Amino acid sequence: MQNLNLPRKHPYQYLNQYFTLEDLQFLCQGLGIQYENLRGDTKQSKALDLQSLMSRNLQLGTLLADIPMYKSAGYNPEDYIYLLIEDHIDAQQIGSICQTLAFPCQELTLSPQELMAYDHNNRFRRGKAQILHAYAVQENRQQELLETMQKLSPTLNLQAFTQALPATPSTQPETPTPPSNPRSKVVSYENFDLRIGNKREEDGKYPVEVLASPNGQVNPVWHDFPVDDPEFYSLTVYLENLVAKGSDAKNLGQKMYQMLFPGDVGSKYVECVTSTKMDGKGLRLRLRIDPPELDRWPWEYCFHPQYDYIAQNKMTPFVRYPSESIAVGSLKMPQPLHVLFVSANPTGTAVINPEGERQVVEKALEPLIASGQVVLDFLEAPASAENLDMKIQDGNYDILHYFGHGIVLDDGQGALALEDEFDNSLQPLDVDQMRAIFRNSGLKVAFLNACHVGGHEGKDPMNSIGRSLMRAGVPVVVAMQFELPQKTAHLFSRRLYSSLAKGEPFDQAISTIRRSAFISTRDKIYWGIPILTMRAEDGIF
């Protein structure tokens, strides 16, 4: 070995130097790690334990990819390649890499005794990983090294290095590629349009049909729905009251799958999932529910024995696609995007933490704000109906982010809980008033991080806030059908904007936050609370 400068930096050192304690807490939340469970009393000790934990779980690549979402000054993921070698590459693969890249790695030709030491001696293993890394740096061939590592260890997460590494010299002409965000894994989707029609009076059955799919239509299949089944009703009540277990959600989801995909409908869905996967695409389920008595059910928990929860999988996003509003072709908007943050906590309602939610949104959008791609504005207190109306009419907002409470009025209408500007008492903003405010406003997305804004009572589906906003011309609405714990609400906001910052389509981003909530929260039911209602042709911004 001749004058190799062996790498010795660690991610925990960067976290200790550049991250605040709050930054570290946000990072842990995004990774699904309980910050309070990290060992140690100092920032450095907790950062070290986080690195060790991610390494033991073979997820260090994920940590390296997530760090620049919070702080990027002075950050260079190349410094840590040797740690990925140590975690993912065994002794024989070390030799294979040297042979493939023609490195003069005499130091990495291991004897039988050294082969045994490589598997059992962490210090020896790290030393060999550092030598291999150093050779790649010396010859400026880090990208080739990473590509070879990826072939040997396909599950290795190398997103952090996509932008950081120099291109590998090549004599081949470059193939033009469309611009994209190299940090993201954006999925292209085909649509599977599923409709539940109105009940047939003579036998009480409902028609389920495939209106459109990559592989054609399916005529209506008439099917029973357990509208009056006490056991089924109890499961939905358990979910709404947040007393259900994970097994309850799965049991309900299995029943819902049988209802949504009877007979030929289910066969067509499986056929389309398989064919789109072979084409490298996902399959977006767009659910149209005509009967209001079925629209209130939490279909997002639909569970397939092979695919698990459909709505959690980014390859099979779950979208409610009502017929009342006019479909729009695209969500693409000119930059910068204008986001309006509104929070309300009127007297007499449960105390929430608007400042915490505001910090979450600011932190998640920080890279886009810094680059001029997003402008974040705030509705200052009091959050009254008049002040909101003036703000919307005077501004040109693309996204509305509401954090507060949703309520159901005596007439069954959904409403947002706003603040009276004189005494901060509850000022309900009902669906009729909302349509008056947001019609022709140009708003593209409403993210309503509040309980009970996705549901409604009675027979009129337009009593639902989400569907009412659709009718007013807002093409994408995310609303919560049940009460949501604040910690999970903050998680949804942070993961949503982080996913959008990576360039993910909106429906893919919602699948991401569902999966994140399922992994990160102790109760495995919160993930299904958001309802995504969309009338855009796709979710691409």
Secondary structure as UniProt FT lines:
FT   HELIX           11..18
FT   HELIX           21..31
FT   HELIX           35..37
FT   HELIX           43..56
FT   TURN            57..58
FT   HELIX           60..66
FT   HELIX           67..69
FT   TURN            73..74
FT   HELIX           77..80
FT   HELIX           81..88
FT   HELIX           91..101
FT   HELIX           106..108
FT   HELIX           112..120
FT   HELIX           122..138
FT   TURN            139..140
FT   HELIX           142..152
FT   TURN            154..155
FT   HELIX           159..161
FT   TURN            162..164
FT   TURN            182..183
FT   STRAND          189..196
FT   TURN            201..203
FT   STRAND          206..212
FT   TURN            214..215
FT   STRAND          218..223
FT   TURN            227..228
FT   HELIX           230..240
FT   TURN            241..242
FT   HELIX           246..260
FT   HELIX           264..278
FT   TURN            279..280
FT   STRAND          282..289
FT   HELIX           292..295
FT   HELIX           299..301
FT   STRAND          303..304
FT   TURN            305..307
FT   STRAND          308..309
FT   HELIX           310..312
FT   TURN            314..315
FT   STRAND          318..320
FT   STRAND          337..343
FT   TURN            347..348
FT   HELIX           354..370
FT   TURN            371..372
FT   STRAND          374..378
FT   HELIX           385..394
FT   STRAND          399..408
FT   TURN            410..411
FT   STRAND          414..419
FT   TURN            421..423
FT   STRAND          426..430
FT   HELIX           431..438
FT   TURN            439..440
FT   STRAND          445..451
FT   HELIX           461..463
FT   HELIX           465..471
FT   TURN            472..473
FT   STRAND          476..480
FT   HELIX           486..501
FT   TURN            502..503
FT   HELIX           506..520
FT   TURN            524..525
FT   HELIX           526..528
FT   STRAND          530..534
//
